[in-house]
Amino acid sequence: MKLEIAIPCIGVSFNSKNDEVFPWHPPTINGHSHEIPGFASFASALKWEGGVSMVQGASRGIGLEFVRQLLGKNKKGQVIATCRDPTKATGLLELKNQFSERLNILPLDVTVESTIEESARSITERYGSLNLLINASGILSIPCVLQPETTLSKVQKSSMMLAYEVNAVGPILVMKHMWPLLKVGGGFGTERDVAVVANISARVSSIGDNRLGGWHSYRSSKAALNQLTRTISVEFGRKKEPVACILLHPGTVDTDLSKPFQRNVPAEKLFTKEFSVEKLLNIINNTKQEDNGKFFAWDGQEIPW
């Protein structure tokens, strides 16, 4: 039996003024269309000019601001915003009215892994790839549930476990389920050579920079996020994945998270969401493979572990 295989070319123009991606058609074997593993996913990544970005924890604060700036600064990029209850995310819903074709809002609770899995399935079906994942969710205090500890005597197991679940475990589970999409996406459709995972951490997570003590649950949960992210970055590097993982400290930003603790923050060190996110996006957009596993402050300076 004579086997004839025709694989159409996937043409891509990398002219920065007029990027063009030709449509994907499955290869034919003896005149019949067949999908060949890898080809369709590759083509899927190519078709999203401007890339596909996901912001986890996007209902308010810097997460919402990331969504706003990603949509505003990249006129062609697709943005996926996730949060626990999209019906109550008024800021996201307002953006959806403005960018109905480019913004997709999905429910995701980092403490419920099945919702992460369902989001991954939805993204796979609609986009087939990711070029950027920003894990922006985090907790510092919840009235009557969680408060930053000022002394060892106030440390409670329930508070530490909750902080660890939301600030460390949740983002890593999101990375786990979005990893296949990031591998497919790489830097296609963007000006980067790699896909980027940007986990929002905090300077207080630094062990080497810890001179004040306190905030046991928050500090340790963010330090755990740093270690887990660094560990994953080593695996990605060893496997030569087209993905770079970085950690970002946004500074002290005027959000609901920091509001109860702003009293002693000098005015010049209390940043607006707009300022902080603009600085962080500049770091993200300039991330290279060699930045994999690094921890940056908002001004681009590396922070000691």
C-alpha positions in Angstrom: 0.0 0.0 0.0 1.4 3.3 -1.0 1.2 5.9 1.8 1.0 9.5 0.7 1.3 12.2 3.4 0.8 15.9 2.7 1.7 18.3 5.5 0.7 21.9 4.8 3.2 24.6 5.6 2.5 26.8 8.5 3.7 30.2 7.3 4.5 32.9 9.7 5.8 36.4 9.0 7.8 38.0 11.8 7.5 41.5 10.4 7.0 43.5 13.6 4.7 45.9 11.8 2.4 43.3 10.3 2.6 39.8 11.9 0.7 37.3 9.9 -0.2 33.8 10.7 -1.7 31.5 8.1 -4.6 29.3 9.1 -4.0 25.7 10.2 -5.3 22.8 8.2 -4.7 19.2 9.4 -2.3 17.2 7.3 -3.8 14.6 4.8 -2.9 10.9 4.7 -4.0 9.3 1.4 -6.3 12.2 0.8 -8.0 12.0 4.2 -7.5 14.7 6.9 -5.8 13.5 10.1 -4.5 15.3 13.2 -0.8 14.6 14.0 0.0 15.0 17.7 1.9 18.2 18.3 1.0 20.0 15.0 -2.4 21.2 16.1 -1.2 22.5 19.4 1.7 24.2 17.7 -0.7 25.9 15.2 -3.0 26.9 18.1 -0.2 28.8 19.8 0.7 30.5 16.5 -2.8 31.8 15.8 -3.1 34.1 18.9 -1.4 37.3 17.8 -0.5 39.3 20.9 -0.5 36.1 23.0 -2.8 34.7 25.7 -2.4 35.9 29.3 -4.0 34.5 32.4 -4.4 36.4 35.7 -5.4 34.3 38.6 -6.9 36.3 41.5 -8.2 39.1 39.2 -11.3 40.4 41.0 -9.6 43.4 42.7 -6.3 44.9 43.8 -3.3 44.4 41.6 -4.8 41.4 40.0 -7.6 43.5 38.5 -5.1 46.2 37.5 -3.0 43.5 35.7 -6.1 42.7 33.6 -6.8 46.3 32.9 -3.2 47.1 31.7 -2.8 43.9 29.8 -6.0 44.7 27.8 -5.1 48.4 27.4 -1.4 48.1 26.5 -1.7 45.1 24.1 -4.4 45.8 21.5 -4.5 42.2 20.2 -3.7 40.0 23.2 -6.3 37.7 24.8 -6.7 37.9 28.6 -8.2 35.2 30.9 -9.2 36.5 34.3 -10.1 34.1 37.1 -11.6 34.6 40.6 -13.8 32.8 43.0 -17.1 34.3 42.0 -17.2 36.2 38.7 -20.8 37.3 39.3 -19.6 39.6 42.1 -16.4 40.9 40.4 -17.8 44.3 39.3 -14.5 45.6 38.1 -14.0 42.6 35.8 -17.5 42.8 34.5 -17.0 46.5 33.6 -13.9 45.5 31.7 -15.8 42.7 30.0 -18.2 45.3 28.6 -15.3 47.2 27.1 -13.3 44.2 25.8 -15.9 41.6 25.2 -13.9 39.9 22.4 -10.6 39.8 24.3 -11.5 39.2 27.9 -12.7 35.8 29.2 -13.7 35.5 32.9 -13.6 32.1 34.6 -14.4 30.9 38.1 -11.4 29.5 40.0 -10.8 29.0 43.7 -7.2 28.2 44.6 -8.4 26.1 47.6 -10.6 23.9 45.3 -8.4 22.0 42.8 -11.4 20.8 40.7 -12.0 24.5 39.8 -8.4 24.8 38.6 -8.8 21.7 36.5 -12.0 23.0 35.0 -10.4 26.3 34.1 -7.5 24.5 32.4 -10.0 22.5 30.4 -11.9 25.6 29.3 -8.6 27.4 28.3 -7.5 24.3 26.4 -10.7 24.1 24.4 -10.9 27.9 23.6 -7.2 28.9 23.2 -5.0 25.7 23.3 -2.1 27.6 24.8 -0.9 30.2 27.3 2.0 32.7 27.1 1.7 34.3 30.5 0.4 33.2 33.9 0.2 35.7 36.7 -0.7 34.3 40.2 -1.9 37.4 42.0 -4.1 36.0 44.8 -3.0 36.2 48.4 -4.3 36.8 51.9 -2.7 38.7 54.8 -5.7 39.3 57.1 -9.3 38.3 57.4 -11.4 39.9 60.3 -11.9 37.4 63.1 -10.1 34.7 61.1 -6.5 35.7 60.3 -4.4 38.6 61.6 -0.6 39.1 61.1 1.0 37.9 64.3 3.2 40.3 66.3 4.5 37.6 68.7 4.9 33.8 68.8 2.2 33.6 71.4 -0.4 34.6 68.8 0.5 32.0 66.3 -2.4 29.6 65.5 -2.3 26.5 63.5 -5.5 27.4 61.6 -4.1 30.7 60.5 -0.9 29.2 59.3 -2.6 26.5 57.4 -5.0 28.9 55.7 -2.2 31.3 54.7 -0.1 28.4 53.3 -3.1 27.0 51.4 -3.9 30.3 49.7 -0.5 31.9 49.3 1.6 28.9 48.5 -0.2 25.7 47.6 -2.9 27.4 45.5 -0.6 29.1 43.0 1.5 26.0 42.6 -1.6 23.9 41.7 -2.5 26.5 39.1 1.0 26.2 37.7 0.7 22.4 37.6 -2.5 22.5 35.6 -1.5 25.3 33.3 1.9 23.8 32.6 0.9 22.0 29.4 -0.6 25.1 28.0 2.5 27.2 28.8 4.7 24.6 27.1 2.7 24.9 23.9 2.5 28.7 24.0 6.1 29.6 24.8 6.8 33.0 23.5 4.6 32.7 20.3 2.6 35.9 19.6 4.7 37.9 22.1 8.0 39.7 22.0 9.5 37.2 24.4 11.3 34.0 23.7 9.5 32.2 26.5 6.2 31.9 28.3 6.3 33.5 31.8 4.9 32.4 35.1 4.9 35.4 37.5 4.1 34.6 41.0 3.4 37.6 43.2 5.4 37.3 46.4 6.6 39.9 48.9 9.9 41.2 50.3 8.9 40.0 53.8 9.2 36.5 52.5 13.0 36.9 52.2 14.8 35.0 55.0 18.0 37.0 54.4 16.1 40.3 54.6 14.1 39.5 57.7 15.2 42.0 60.3 11.8 42.8 62.0 10.3 39.4 62.6 6.5 39.0 63.1 3.9 38.2 60.5 4.7 34.5 60.9 1.9 33.1 58.7 2.3 35.5 55.9 6.1 35.5 55.8 6.4 31.7 55.9 3.6 31.1 53.4 5.3 33.5 50.9 8.7 32.0 51.6 7.1 28.6 50.8 5.8 30.1 47.5 9.4 31.2 46.7 10.9 27.8 47.4 8.2 26.0 45.4 8.5 28.3 42.5 12.3 28.0 42.5 12.0 24.2 42.6 9.7 24.2 39.6 12.0 26.6 37.7 14.9 24.0 38.2 12.7 21.3 36.7 11.7 23.5 33.8 15.3 24.4 33.1 16.4 20.8 33.2 13.6 19.8 30.8 14.4 22.8 28.6 10.8 24.0 28.7 10.1 27.3 26.9 8.9 28.7 30.2 10.5 31.0 32.8 9.2 31.3 36.4 9.8 34.5 38.3 8.7 35.9 41.6 7.7 39.5 42.0 7.5 41.9 44.9 5.1 44.7 44.0 6.1 47.1 46.8 3.5 48.3 49.4 0.5 49.0 47.2 -2.6 50.9 48.2 -5.1 47.9 48.1 -7.5 46.3 50.5 -4.8 43.8 51.5 -2.5 46.5 52.8 -5.0 49.1 53.9 -5.1 48.1 57.6 -1.3 48.3 57.8 -0.5 51.5 55.9 -0.3 53.8 59.0 3.5 53.7 59.3 4.3 53.6 55.5 5.9 56.8 54.2 3.8 58.4 51.5 6.6 58.0 48.9 6.7 54.2 49.6 3.0 53.6 49.2 2.4 52.9 45.6 -0.7 53.1 43.5 -1.9 49.9 41.8 -1.3 51.6 38.4 2.4 52.4 39.2 3.2 49.0 40.7 1.6 47.0 37.9 3.2 49.1 35.2 6.6 48.4 36.8 5.9 44.6 37.2 4.7 44.3 33.6 7.9 45.9 32.4 9.8 43.2 34.2 7.6 40.4 32.8 7.8 41.7 29.2 11.6 41.7 29.4 11.9 38.3 31.0 14.4 36.0 29.3 15.2 32.3 29.8 18.2 33.2 32.0 15.8 34.9 34.5 14.1 31.6 35.3 13.9 31.1 39.0 14.7 34.7 40.1 13.0 37.0 42.6 12.6 40.6 41.6 11.4 43.8 43.3 9.2 46.2 41.5 12.3 48.2 40.4 14.0 45.2 38.8 16.5 44.6 41.6 16.9 41.0 42.7 15.9 40.2 46.3 17.9 37.8 48.4 16.3 34.6 49.4 
